[in-house]
Structures are given as C-alpha cells and as structure tokens.
Amino acid sequence: MCGIGGFFAQRSVAPPVVDAMQAALAPRGPDARHAQLWETNGLLHARLSIIDPRPLADQPMANERGDIWIIYNGEVYDWEAAAADLRARAPFRTRSDTEFILRGYEAWGIDKLLERLRGMFAFAILDLAKRKVYLARDRMGEKPLVYSLIGGDLAFGSVVRAVLPFLPREKRTFSAEAIDAYLAHRYVPAPRTIFTGIERLENGCYLEFDLETRTLLKRRYWRPAGATGDWLAALDESVRMRTVADRPLGVFLSGGVDSTVIASRLAKQQLTSYQAFTAAFPGTHFDESGTARETARTLGLRHAEVVIPTSIAEDFERIVEGLDEPFADPSSFPTWYLAREVSHHAKVVLVGDGGDELFGGYKRIAQHLRSSWRNGFTLPFALRPALDGRKLRTELAMDWDSAYSLRFSGFTPAQRAFLQPGATGRAPCYWRGPDQAATDPLERLMAVDFANYLPEYILRKADLCTMAHGLEARAPLLDHHFVERVLALPRNRTYTRPPKLLLQAAMDPRLPADFLRRKKRGFNPPLRHWLRSDLAPRMDALGARLERLTGGQLVAGPVDRFVEHYRRNAERAAEQVLQLLILDSSLAQLAALRHG
C-alpha cells in the first residue's frame, strides 16, 4: 500500500514541482520515498511496506534491461502459483507482488495481466520500448487514481493534491460543476474532481498513453457479472488471502453484520491471533462497542476499544486535509480517529466494506422501490429555490432512476438553487450510469450503488482515512471472485428483508441467533454535539468565505440564512451544515496550494 505519482511532459519539470508532488504522497507511504526522473518524465513513490519490506523491493522498480518500469499502490493476492511460470523465465529478485505485476506485464501484456490480478491496485507501467504508459485501477475501486492531460502533458497520482503542483497555475481552477455535484452528493463523483483540469479514473478501467502521439485512451477491462461457484468457499479463500502480510494485522469490528462475518470466517479457519478494534462512543445510543466486545470474546479474538474524542476542533483541518478534496461523510471523522490509533498496533486491517452494496443492506433501496411503478413518468414541476429540504416535489419532477440519488443526497436541487442563485445548467444528478444493463428495478438500483456509492464514497473514505496514517485496509467482501459468485445467486437469496439473511451461513453459530435481525445502526458520530460546540465558531461569516472561495457561485446571504435556519433548531440540516463547513475548509486549503 503506497502513494504513487508521476508525469510525462514535453517540457522540463522544476525540482520544486517534483518535491511538492512527492510531499503530497508522503502520508500514504511512511517507510520509503523514491523517484526515478528522466529529462521530462518522472515516476514517484512513497512506500508502506507490507510484503517483503526490504529496500530491495522499493519502487520505482524496473526490469533487468531498464526498459519497463512500475510504480504500484495496493495488494495483489494469490499470485504465487502464476509466478512459478514467470520464474522459469527469469528469477525474481524480491518476494513482492510489485515484481509479479512487472514480470506479468512483460510476459502477458496489459490485458492478460489485468485478467490475472486478484486484489486492489492502482499502478503505472512505463514501457520505454513501446513508448507507452499504462495507468490502471482495480475492479472495485479500492485504490484511487487521478490524472490530468493538458496540452499533451500527462500527470497522475493517488490524490488530487499530488497532481495539482504539476498543473500550470492558470489551469488550477475549481470546477463549478464539481462544486454543484459535491452539494448534490456530498462528494465529487468520478470522473470529475474538484479541479477542471484533473479527472478521476473509474474503477475497472485503465488508460493507455502514447508518448509519441500524446494521445490518451480509456478502456474498461471488467464489468460486474455472475459466475457460478461456492460463494462461502470463495469468501473463506478471500479472507485467508488477506491475512498474508509481513507486518502486524488487525480487524475493524463494529456491531454490524459485515465485519462480524469477516471475524466469523477468521474464527472458522482458526485465524484468531489478530486483534479486533472497535470505535467506541461511550454514553450514546449509537455506541456498538459492547456488541463488538461480546462478539470478539465469543470468537476468541483479542479486542480493543478506541474511544472517539468528543472534541474535534484541533483535528478538523487535518482530517479535511486527509480527505484530499471536498468529501462530507460524517463517519469519516471516527474512521480517521480509529485508523490513527490502530496504526500504532497494526499496519494492515481487515474491514467489512461492500456487504451493503452486494446484499442491498440500505433502507433507501426498499424505500425507493415503493415508487418503481412510475419508471420514467414525471410531473412538470418548475424548480423553485427553497431553504428547506422537502424532496417529494423534486422526486416527482425527475425520472425514477435519477430520483434515487435523492435518497442519499446532500442538498436537494431546490436547496442548491437557493445557495447558488446565479448558477445555470445544474444537473439533477451527477452519478454515472451503471456498468451493467438491467431492466429489473431492484437490479438497477443496486447497479447504480455499485458504480457510484461503493467506489467513490465508501471505498474512497476507507482508503483516505486509513492511508492518512499509513494503514492498509483490506476488504474481503470485495474480492471479485466472491462478488461474482454472489451476483450469480438468485436475487431472492441475496436481497432479503431483513437484509443479508444469506450470510447466516457465514456467521459463527455461537453468536446470538437474532444477530441478523437487529436494527442497522450505521457508523454515526456525535455530529450535533460537534456542531453545537467545537464547530460552531466556523459557522460565523461562512457565507462570505464560501462566496469568495467559489468565485461567487455560492452566495453569502443564502448560505448564512441556511446556517441560521439550522441554528434555530432545524436539526435535520446538521449533515448539510457539516457539508458546507468541510467545503469551506477544503477549498481554502486547496486554494492555498493552487496559488503556492
């Protein structure tokens, strides 16, 4: 797990630019930092060493001839059998999966290589003989990759802040569309980023850049599809693979189903030497530490509770910085604190991400299915700017598929119009279309979640919050072999009420019989307390700051009226106020970098 970056330019690149790009990657790779620089090209790497931590396995890494180079972020699993054939051609110098990918590309080419990779990854391969560069992102989107192509110059990185220094200053402009998309969805959906000149590579895709013609092609190499097989065996295999590490390993354990399933499969395979870690919110109704403690005791796992601070004022700016660009999931804050503490005890952690998307665990799916009868039917309502967040009128003005975005949104279209009175061309929804065609309403909703919410919200949060502390998160439920076997099952087995009844077979029988029927609580912080105490001073003059930072796109008066609306006890607007505060802090940080 690492930070990667690089550039392929037609001009010389000043050392301070390289240093700034490398510095932005540093938190992701605390163990080693290296660069391979040519006259106008460069590969940058910051390493978190998990497999073969010797300096010999550091990156950038080249073949013997020095005509193929790789930098890589992630973990590829179960590659030793395939590596046997490669070793017959030439002995490996390391025990690292980095070298496996390098040798695999030499032997098979990019397409066959990607077919054989099982795990999470973002990598760049420079083939000097073919004069080609390949940038690839894993199937599920566990690892991030952003890039910029301006005037035939390509730059890329794990985070936006690693690419920004490469851009000419006149190109470092905030995207008005991305700001509106952030207001709509709480994050900026791929392929956009907050900057007009930087894009995000979608999961399951790779880029091919021709160093001669300076052209860039994007190709999709994987789409979700079912494959028959034993899903439980695939899950056990996935869990086992993800325990392979040369550094200490732990488990994130909540009171929920998904992380409990992971812990159960560890116990089933007698892999109980690892420590489980739980975020604790003492004295609150959403504290799950007691349930997690009992689960760990039953399964024979060592357990530690990490108490989430009641005060976040001192860390707010650091957390926003770690999130790279505007990103407003409230659970990012406890995830960041949990990862910070766990990083002192482990360098790898297993997480339960992916279960809700695979098994339809979100309440919003059932809620939206109730209106599936209307499909493309809409009512011709005119959009009127509004302070409150009532959504029914807006929902009926959108087609049924697009209206699903309102079930998990930041600001409604009417609220966005209120905050941005002069903006035009606002889209109701900025989600990209699903990667697989579906006619069944349920299939369509789950496909939309799989293409948008999972890679760009859930997994982006997990990656950014853990890597901010040099901690690698591994998600067994997102192994693509397991995913494909679940997708092949009849939908009445994978989508149930209560959710995830299929996973009863994966739960340890010693756990309470009603575990799967317990109410889903989510991973919620004490947000209202934070807003009424630590974060309250940040609301003063918020409108003026956002108007300045967005070049007048958001207007001071409406923003301050919205904040006052919240302060007058409109508690349902708490998450939206947090969203505005994060936008303020994030844009201010990025503006400083933009002009630096």
TAZI-V106936 format. One record per residue. N is the residue number from 0. SS is DSSP state (hx for helix, st for strand, lp for the rest). PSI is psi in whole degrees, 0 to 359 (NA if undefined). Layout:
<<N	SS	PSI> <N	SS	PSI>>
This chain:
<<0	lp	131> <1	st	185> <2	st	135> <3	st	153> <4	st	167> <5	st	178> <6	st	151> <7	st	98> <8	lp	169> <9	lp	12> <10	lp	159> <11	lp	147> <12	lp	124> <13	lp	144> <14	hx	321> <15	hx	329> <16	hx	314> <17	hx	317> <18	hx	319> <19	hx	321> <20	hx	314> <21	hx	320> <22	hx	324> <23	hx	336> <24	hx	344> <25	hx	316> <26	hx	332> <27	hx	338> <28	lp	83> <29	lp	352> <30	lp	333> <31	st	147> <32	st	127> <33	st	158> <34	st	142> <35	st	114> <36	st	133> <37	lp	192> <38	lp	313> <39	lp	4> <40	st	155> <41	st	144> <42	st	129> <43	st	143> <44	st	137> <45	st	121> <46	st	131> <47	lp	106> <48	lp	117> <49	lp	313> <50	lp	130> <51	lp	74> <52	lp	6> <53	lp	150> <54	hx	334> <55	hx	332> <56	hx	8> <57	lp	166> <58	lp	162> <59	lp	147> <60	st	140> <61	st	161> <62	lp	178> <63	lp	325> <64	lp	343> <65	lp	19> <66	lp	359> <67	st	127> <68	st	151> <69	st	143> <70	st	145> <71	st	141> <72	st	122> <73	st	195> <74	st	130> <75	st	136> <76	lp	158> <77	lp	45> <78	lp	353> <79	hx	321> <80	hx	315> <81	hx	330> <82	hx	339> <83	hx	318> <84	hx	322> <85	hx	324> <86	hx	333> <87	hx	335> <88	hx	319> <89	lp	136> <90	lp	145> <91	lp	145> <92	lp	341> <93	lp	176> <94	lp	19> <95	lp	149> <96	hx	340> <97	hx	313> <98	hx	326> <99	hx	316> <100	hx	318> <101	hx	310> <102	hx	324> <103	hx	320> <104	hx	318> <105	hx	319> <106	hx	324> <107	hx	341> <108	hx	171> <109	hx	318> <110	hx	313> <111	hx	325> <112	hx	310> <113	hx	324> <114	hx	326> <115	hx	348> <116	lp	129> <117	lp	108> <118	st	207> <119	st	137> <120	st	152> <121	st	127> <122	st	162> <123	st	130> <124	st	125> <125	st	117> <126	st	99> <127	lp	331> <128	lp	317> <129	lp	350> <130	lp	45> <131	st	151> <132	st	136> <133	st	129> <134	st	126> <135	st	150> <136	st	145> <137	lp	169> <138	lp	316> <139	lp	338> <140	lp	29> <141	lp	329> <142	lp	138> <143	lp	156> <144	lp	121> <145	st	157> <146	st	165> <147	st	132> <148	st	109> <149	st	119> <150	lp	32> <151	lp	2> <152	st	127> <153	st	132> <154	st	153> <155	st	166> <156	st	170> <157	lp	331> <158	lp	157> <159	hx	320> <160	hx	344> <161	hx	341> <162	hx	327> <163	hx	317> <164	lp	335> <165	lp	332> <166	lp	141> <167	lp	146> <168	hx	324> <169	hx	347> <170	hx	358> <171	lp	66> <172	lp	139> <173	st	144> <174	lp	121> <175	hx	321> <176	hx	319> <177	hx	323> <178	hx	316> <179	hx	320> <180	hx	321> <181	hx	315> <182	hx	324> <183	hx	321> <184	hx	356> <185	lp	355> <186	lp	172> <187	lp	110> <188	lp	146> <189	lp	147> <190	lp	9> <191	lp	159> <192	lp	181> <193	lp	345> <194	st	141> <195	lp	330> <196	lp	5> <197	lp	133> <198	st	160> <199	st	128> <200	lp	130> <201	lp	154> <202	lp	151> <203	lp	18> <204	st	159> <205	st	158> <206	st	144> <207	st	120> <208	st	126> <209	st	117> <210	lp	343> <211	lp	309> <212	lp	347> <213	lp	29> <214	lp	149> <215	st	125> <216	st	141> <217	st	134> <218	st	141> <219	st	125> <220	lp	353> <221	lp	139> <222	lp	145> <223	lp	132> <224	lp	153> <225	lp	150> <226	lp	125> <227	lp	149> <228	lp	175> <229	lp	108> <230	hx	325> <231	hx	322> <232	hx	322> <233	hx	323> <234	hx	315> <235	hx	320> <236	hx	318> <237	hx	315> <238	hx	314> <239	hx	314> <240	hx	322> <241	lp	4> <242	lp	358> <243	lp	117> <244	lp	151> <245	lp	8> <246	lp	162> <247	lp	143> <248	st	142> <249	st	186> <250	st	131> <251	st	122> <252	lp	115> <253	lp	193> <254	lp	7> <255	lp	176> <256	hx	312> <257	hx	311> <258	hx	330> <259	hx	324> <260	hx	316> <261	hx	313> <262	hx	323> <263	hx	319> <264	hx	328> <265	hx	314> <266	hx	320> <267	hx	324> <268	lp	11> <269	lp	35> <270	lp	68> <271	lp	19> <272	lp	357> <273	lp	156> <274	st	137> <275	st	143> <276	st	135> <277	st	135> <278	st	130> <279	st	138> <280	lp	75> <281	lp	137> <282	lp	9> <283	lp	160> <284	lp	346> <285	lp	14> <286	lp	120> <287	lp	10> <288	hx	328> <289	hx	315> <290	hx	315> <291	hx	321> <292	hx	316> <293	hx	322> <294	hx	314> <295	hx	318> <296	hx	316> <297	hx	321> <298	hx	351> <299	lp	25> <300	lp	139> <301	st	147> <302	st	141> <303	st	139> <304	st	133> <305	st	109> <306	st	122> <307	lp	132> <308	lp	148> <309	lp	349> <310	lp	128> <311	lp	8> <312	lp	317> <313	lp	336> <314	lp	353> <315	hx	311> <316	hx	322> <317	hx	321> <318	hx	315> <319	hx	320> <320	hx	318> <321	hx	336> <322	lp	358> <323	lp	304> <324	lp	175> <325	lp	124> <326	lp	119> <327	lp	46> <328	lp	117> <329	lp	331> <330	hx	352> <331	hx	326> <332	hx	306> <333	hx	328> <334	hx	319> <335	hx	315> <336	hx	319> <337	hx	314> <338	hx	322> <339	hx	314> <340	hx	316> <341	hx	328> <342	lp	343> <343	lp	347> <344	lp	337> <345	lp	160> <346	lp	353> <347	st	141> <348	st	135> <349	st	137> <350	st	162> <351	lp	16> <352	lp	143> <353	lp	339> <354	hx	320> <355	hx	326> <356	hx	325> <357	hx	326> <358	hx	15> <359	lp	47> <360	lp	355> <361	lp	136> <362	hx	330> <363	hx	333> <364	hx	309> <365	hx	322> <366	hx	317> <367	hx	331> <368	hx	336> <369	lp	336> <370	lp	18> <371	hx	343> <372	hx	334> <373	hx	340> <374	lp	248> <375	lp	2> <376	lp	131> <377	lp	162> <378	lp	140> <379	lp	64> <380	lp	139> <381	lp	136> <382	lp	123> <383	lp	130> <384	lp	138> <385	lp	146> <386	lp	321> <387	lp	171> <388	lp	26> <389	lp	133> <390	lp	348> <391	hx	313> <392	hx	317> <393	hx	318> <394	hx	317> <395	hx	342> <396	hx	352> <397	lp	154> <398	lp	160> <399	hx	318> <400	hx	314> <401	hx	325> <402	hx	343> <403	hx	330> <404	hx	335> <405	hx	341> <406	hx	336> <407	hx	88> <408	lp	165> <409	lp	279> <410	lp	141> <411	lp	163> <412	hx	323> <413	hx	321> <414	hx	322> <415	hx	322> <416	hx	326> <417	hx	316> <418	hx	333> <419	lp	67> <420	lp	337> <421	lp	356> <422	lp	145> <423	lp	162> <424	lp	23> <425	lp	131> <426	lp	144> <427	lp	327> <428	lp	141> <429	lp	8> <430	lp	147> <431	lp	159> <432	lp	156> <433	lp	159> <434	lp	351> <435	lp	141> <436	lp	144> <437	lp	141> <438	lp	331> <439	lp	131> <440	hx	317> <441	hx	315> <442	hx	322> <443	hx	316> <444	hx	316> <445	hx	328> <446	hx	322> <447	hx	316> <448	hx	319> <449	hx	327> <450	hx	337> <451	hx	295> <452	hx	319> <453	hx	301> <454	hx	326> <455	hx	355> <456	hx	297> <457	hx	309> <458	hx	329> <459	hx	316> <460	hx	313> <461	hx	316> <462	hx	311> <463	hx	319> <464	hx	325> <465	hx	317> <466	hx	342> <467	lp	340> <468	lp	17> <469	lp	42> <470	lp	131> <471	st	125> <472	st	132> <473	st	134> <474	st	95> <475	hx	329> <476	hx	353> <477	hx	11> <478	lp	129> <479	hx	335> <480	hx	318> <481	hx	315> <482	hx	315> <483	hx	327> <484	hx	325> <485	hx	318> <486	hx	337> <487	lp	346> <488	lp	153> <489	lp	141> <490	hx	332> <491	hx	353> <492	hx	329> <493	hx	336> <494	lp	106> <495	lp	164> <496	lp	115> <497	lp	161> <498	lp	156> <499	lp	29> <500	hx	332> <501	hx	326> <502	hx	357> <503	hx	324> <504	hx	341> <505	hx	352> <506	lp	145> <507	lp	130> <508	lp	345> <509	lp	347> <510	lp	159> <511	lp	140> <512	lp	334> <513	lp	12> <514	hx	314> <515	hx	345> <516	hx	2> <517	lp	152> <518	lp	134> <519	lp	128> <520	lp	338> <521	lp	179> <522	lp	79> <523	lp	134> <524	lp	173> <525	lp	65> <526	hx	315> <527	hx	322> <528	hx	315> <529	hx	317> <530	hx	327> <531	hx	350> <532	lp	272> <533	lp	316> <534	lp	353> <535	hx	318> <536	hx	335> <537	hx	344> <538	hx	339> <539	lp	129> <540	lp	24> <541	hx	319> <542	hx	315> <543	hx	319> <544	hx	315> <545	hx	325> <546	hx	318> <547	hx	315> <548	hx	328> <549	lp	10> <550	lp	32> <551	lp	2> <552	lp	311> <553	lp	141> <554	lp	138> <555	hx	311> <556	hx	306> <557	hx	321> <558	hx	313> <559	hx	327> <560	hx	322> <561	hx	317> <562	hx	318> <563	hx	323> <564	hx	317> <565	hx	315> <566	hx	336> <567	lp	27> <568	lp	27> <569	lp	70> <570	hx	334> <571	hx	345> <572	hx	9> <573	hx	313> <574	hx	328> <575	hx	323> <576	hx	316> <577	hx	320> <578	hx	318> <579	hx	321> <580	hx	320> <581	hx	320> <582	hx	316> <583	hx	309> <584	hx	315> <585	hx	313> <586	hx	324> <587	hx	317> <588	hx	314> <589	hx	326> <590	hx	322> <591	hx	319> <592	hx	323> <593	hx	324> <594	hx	356> <595	lp	NA>>
